[in-house]
Amino acid sequence: LNAFPFSNPVTAFAKCVHVVCRACLEEYLQSGEDCCPWCRSPLTIGVDDVAHLPLQTAVNSLHEATNQATLALPQPAVLCRYDDLPATHFCPECDNIPLCDDCVQHHQRPRATTRDHRLQPIDSTVASNLSVVGLHDDDLCKLHTGQKLSMCCVTCQPSRVVCNVCMQSAKHDQHLFKSLATELPQLKRQLLQLLEKIDAVVG
């Protein structure tokens, strides 16, 4: 449940009884949809009825308990802004972005505009105070609060980066997705190779 952050969970589907967030349901109905986003069962209400749906207290309690258990877990290591690798430094001049050793090297390339930035090492004290721990604002879904952008929808043209909640929406029904965890390292390598070629030509 913690993968899908419910806010005031309700159900509007008489046949399947699937539970959805009240605010998301209103937005879903306003978009013209008329069936359950999970199993496509017909809707039994309209957008004006959403405010009067009773709260699904059992689901809400379970979600809150799951969140509390998640908060009690050890905090994750600080991850590089550009890769899922442990960060060793952060750059105060670049909005405190955390960087792995590979990115540190390229951040300080002789011809890079960031070469004079004074990178700071990350220790346990710094890690606990960093405003960015593995996630940056650009890594979060603009539609679903707190959800990390983790997949790329290759069916959409141009391709779109989406979160787990977006993947389940009717807008992406039957779309093909690729994991950013596997795609980004490859794109990063290609970009670094291009930068090296540019440096060779300019130098």
C-alpha positions as CSV (number, residue, x, y, z in Angstrom):
1,L,0.0,0.0,0.0
2,N,2.8,2.4,0.7
3,A,3.6,2.3,-3.1
4,F,0.2,4.0,-3.7
5,P,-0.4,6.9,-1.3
6,F,-4.1,7.0,-0.5
7,S,-5.6,10.3,0.7
8,N,-9.1,9.7,2.0
9,P,-9.6,6.2,0.3
10,V,-13.1,5.5,-1.0
11,T,-14.7,3.1,-3.4
12,A,-17.2,3.9,-6.1
13,F,-17.3,0.6,-7.9
14,A,-20.3,-1.6,-7.0
15,K,-19.0,-4.8,-8.7
16,C,-15.3,-4.9,-8.0
17,V,-15.1,-2.7,-4.8
18,H,-11.6,-1.4,-5.7
19,V,-10.4,1.5,-3.5
20,V,-9.0,4.8,-4.8
21,C,-8.0,8.1,-3.5
22,R,-10.9,10.6,-3.3
23,A,-9.0,13.4,-5.0
24,C,-7.7,11.1,-7.7
25,L,-11.2,9.8,-8.3
26,E,-12.6,13.3,-8.8
27,E,-9.8,14.1,-11.3
28,Y,-10.4,10.7,-13.0
29,L,-14.1,11.3,-13.4
30,Q,-13.6,14.9,-14.6
31,S,-11.4,13.5,-17.4
32,G,-14.4,11.6,-18.8
33,E,-13.6,8.1,-17.6
34,D,-16.6,5.9,-16.8
35,C,-15.0,2.7,-15.5
36,C,-12.7,1.3,-12.8
37,P,-9.1,2.2,-13.6
38,W,-8.0,-1.2,-12.2
39,C,-10.4,-3.7,-13.8
40,R,-12.5,-1.6,-16.1
41,S,-15.8,-2.3,-14.2
42,P,-18.5,0.3,-14.9
43,L,-18.7,3.3,-12.6
44,T,-21.9,3.6,-10.5
45,I,-21.6,7.4,-9.6
46,G,-20.8,10.7,-11.1
47,V,-18.2,13.4,-10.1
48,D,-20.7,15.2,-7.9
49,D,-21.2,12.1,-5.8
50,V,-17.5,11.7,-4.9
51,A,-17.6,14.1,-1.9
52,H,-20.3,12.0,-0.3
53,L,-18.6,8.6,-0.5
54,P,-17.8,7.1,2.9
55,L,-14.2,6.8,3.9
56,Q,-12.8,3.3,3.7
57,T,-11.4,3.3,7.3
58,A,-9.9,-0.1,7.2
59,V,-7.7,0.7,4.2
60,N,-6.9,4.1,5.6
61,S,-5.7,2.6,8.9
62,L,-3.7,-0.1,7.1
63,H,-2.0,2.6,5.0
64,E,-1.1,4.7,8.0
65,A,0.3,1.7,9.8
66,T,2.4,0.9,6.7
67,N,3.7,4.4,6.6
68,Q,4.7,4.4,10.3
69,A,6.5,1.1,9.8
70,T,8.3,2.5,6.7
71,L,9.4,5.6,8.7
72,A,10.9,3.4,11.4
73,L,13.2,1.7,8.9
74,P,16.9,2.8,8.7
75,Q,17.3,5.8,6.3
76,P,18.7,4.9,2.9
77,A,22.2,5.9,1.8
78,V,22.5,9.1,-0.2
79,L,22.4,8.3,-3.9
80,C,24.0,10.1,-6.8
81,R,21.7,12.6,-8.5
82,Y,22.4,11.0,-11.9
83,D,22.8,7.3,-11.1
84,D,21.7,4.8,-8.5
85,L,25.2,4.6,-6.9
86,P,26.2,5.8,-3.5
87,A,27.1,9.5,-3.5
88,T,30.5,10.5,-2.0
89,H,30.3,14.2,-2.5
90,F,27.8,17.0,-2.9
91,C,28.0,20.3,-4.7
92,P,26.8,23.4,-2.7
93,E,26.9,25.5,-5.9
94,C,24.5,23.1,-7.7
95,D,21.7,23.0,-5.2
96,N,23.5,20.4,-3.1
97,I,23.2,17.7,-5.7
98,P,24.9,14.4,-4.5
99,L,27.4,12.9,-6.8
100,C,29.1,9.5,-7.1
101,D,32.8,9.2,-7.8
102,D,32.3,8.9,-11.5
103,C,30.1,12.1,-11.6
104,V,32.6,13.9,-9.4
105,Q,35.3,13.3,-12.0
106,H,33.1,14.6,-14.8
107,H,31.9,17.5,-12.7
108,Q,35.5,18.7,-12.4
109,R,36.6,18.1,-16.0
110,P,39.1,20.7,-17.1
111,R,36.7,22.1,-19.7
112,A,33.5,21.7,-17.7
113,T,31.7,24.9,-16.5
114,T,31.5,23.3,-13.1
115,R,35.3,22.6,-12.8
116,D,35.8,25.3,-10.2
117,H,32.9,24.2,-7.9
118,R,34.1,23.2,-4.5
119,L,32.6,19.8,-3.8
120,Q,32.1,18.7,-0.3
121,P,32.5,15.1,1.0
122,I,29.4,13.3,2.4
123,D,29.7,11.8,5.9
124,S,27.0,10.6,8.3
125,T,26.4,14.1,9.6
126,V,26.1,15.7,6.2
127,A,23.9,12.9,4.9
128,S,21.3,13.5,7.7
129,N,21.2,17.2,6.9
130,L,21.1,17.0,3.1
131,S,17.9,18.3,1.6
132,V,18.3,15.8,-1.2
133,V,18.6,12.1,-0.2
134,G,18.5,10.0,-3.3
135,L,15.7,12.1,-4.7
136,H,15.6,15.6,-6.3
137,D,12.4,17.6,-7.1
138,D,12.9,16.6,-10.7
139,D,12.9,12.9,-9.7
140,L,9.4,13.2,-8.2
141,C,6.1,12.9,-10.1
142,K,4.3,16.3,-10.5
143,L,0.9,14.5,-10.4
144,H,1.3,12.2,-7.5
145,T,3.0,13.7,-4.4
146,G,6.0,11.8,-3.1
147,Q,6.1,9.3,-5.9
148,K,9.5,8.7,-7.6
149,L,9.7,8.8,-11.4
150,S,10.8,5.2,-12.0
151,M,9.6,4.1,-15.4
152,C,9.7,5.4,-19.0
153,C,6.5,5.0,-21.1
154,V,7.9,4.2,-24.6
155,T,4.4,4.0,-26.1
156,C,3.8,7.8,-25.6
157,Q,5.4,10.0,-28.2
158,P,7.6,11.6,-27.1
159,S,8.4,9.1,-24.4
160,R,7.3,10.1,-20.9
161,V,8.9,9.4,-17.5
162,V,6.2,8.3,-15.1
163,C,5.7,7.0,-11.5
164,N,4.1,3.7,-10.4
165,V,0.7,5.4,-9.9
166,C,0.8,6.9,-13.4
167,M,1.4,3.5,-14.8
168,Q,-1.9,2.3,-13.4
169,S,-3.9,5.1,-14.8
170,A,-6.3,4.7,-17.8
171,K,-4.1,7.2,-19.8
172,H,-1.3,4.6,-19.9
173,D,-3.6,1.5,-20.3
174,Q,-1.7,-1.3,-22.2
175,H,1.3,1.0,-22.7
176,L,4.9,-0.4,-22.8
177,F,7.3,0.7,-20.1
178,K,11.0,0.4,-19.5
179,S,12.7,0.8,-16.1
180,L,14.8,4.0,-15.6
181,A,17.1,2.0,-13.4
182,T,18.3,0.1,-16.5
183,E,17.9,2.8,-19.1
184,L,19.6,5.7,-17.3
185,P,23.0,4.1,-16.8
186,Q,23.2,3.4,-20.5
187,L,22.2,6.9,-21.4
188,K,24.7,8.2,-18.9
189,R,27.5,6.2,-20.5
190,Q,26.5,7.5,-24.0
191,L,26.5,11.1,-22.7
192,L,29.9,10.7,-21.1
193,Q,31.3,9.2,-24.3
194,L,30.0,12.3,-26.2
195,L,31.6,14.6,-23.7
196,E,34.9,12.9,-24.0
197,K,34.7,13.2,-27.9
198,I,33.9,16.9,-27.5
199,D,36.8,17.5,-25.1
200,A,39.1,15.7,-27.6
201,V,38.0,17.9,-30.5
202,V,38.1,21.2,-28.5
203,G,41.5,20.3,-26.9
